[in-house]
Amino acid sequence: MKIVFFSAQPYDKTFFTKYNTQGFELSFIETALNEQTVALAEGAEAVCVFVNDRVNADIISKLAAFKVQIIALRCAGFNNVDLEAAKNHGLRVCRVPAYSPEAVAEHAVAMILTLNRKTHKAYNRVREQNFSLQGLLGYNLHGKTIGIVGTGNIGKAFASIMLGFGCKVVAFDLIANKGLEEMGVVYLPLMEVLKADIVSLHCPLNEQTFHIINVQTLGMMQDGAVLINTSRGGLVDTQAVINALKTGKISALGIDVYEQEEKLFFKDHSSDIIEDDTIQRLMSFPNVLITAHQAFFTDEALMQIATTTMKSIDNLLNRKEVDLKGAVLG
Ligand code: NAD
């Protein structure tokens, strides 16, 4: 049985090869899955894709024509897959529902700490023998209010950490988590949660959440609020946030995801001319921290991603009746 991996990075090869206990034939392709590359899936029973691979109806019909049976996402979010089209063509779709949610939660915390205490600036300053503290003033997180949008696996892990810092945690979700309420998290309507000192997004990207942070919702936030997005770029109207940064409405922005990341992230563009003026504008702000979709990137998470994906493919291909805990999407 053959699996073709699109958008494969060297670490994907390392981890999937190591945890290929099923003995599948693995083929790693560096390029993303799209209209031009879909033919590379011919002869495979499964394709394994990542966040920026395009898995629309057209691609799915071509995968079906090549007799591919399974689309395995090696991530949690599945906004880039047309599940209806997959169902219509009889393709099974699986994902990794929860791989070390702590990895993403801890990265969100790292972004808050960096932006607040300006460690990114201090690091460069000290290397240049500049030991001045001017401009590095931060504030205590203890006692601040943290607003969380989406308290699933990652939001829950993030809430626990922030409670440990002595923060007040308020949250918005379609379903309140009883365990979190017992720990002290207070569920409020979205517009109340947005009034927090720091707002962190942990909901999935879908029709309801697209641009959940926009001109109107930014207006509800307090002056000088901090916004963190480690979820999906499409949750944030980037131009509206740029305007909010210019006026000081937002005092700091930490993003691990970006609306137009497909063309940039996971590749070295250090010798290229970047045509995307929006990310260039974002990078020009001293109070914006951008990481290239690395929140998931820990040893533990990669091990779990590889083992869960291989197990799901094995189960689906061999029709084993094993509990896949939310991994099968259709
Ligand atoms: P999850 O499914 O466990 O939790 C999502 C939560 O969001 C659920 O509680 C759900 O009820 C809630 N939700 C859904 N719609 C909502 C809405 N309209 N408003 C408020 N809440 C809503 O997912 P998770 O594992 O916590 O992951 C969350 C997201 O994080 C994923 O969808 C993915 O996009 C992103 N993610 C990013 C990285 C990264 O490396 N940056 C890694 C993994 C996941």
Residues whose N, C-alpha, C, O or C-beta is under 5 A from the ligand:
A	BS01	NAD	A76 G77 P97 V104 V149 G150 T151 G152 N153 I154 G155 F172 D173 L174 I175 H202 C203 P204 L205 Q208 T209 T230 S231 R232 D256 H293 Q294 A295 F296
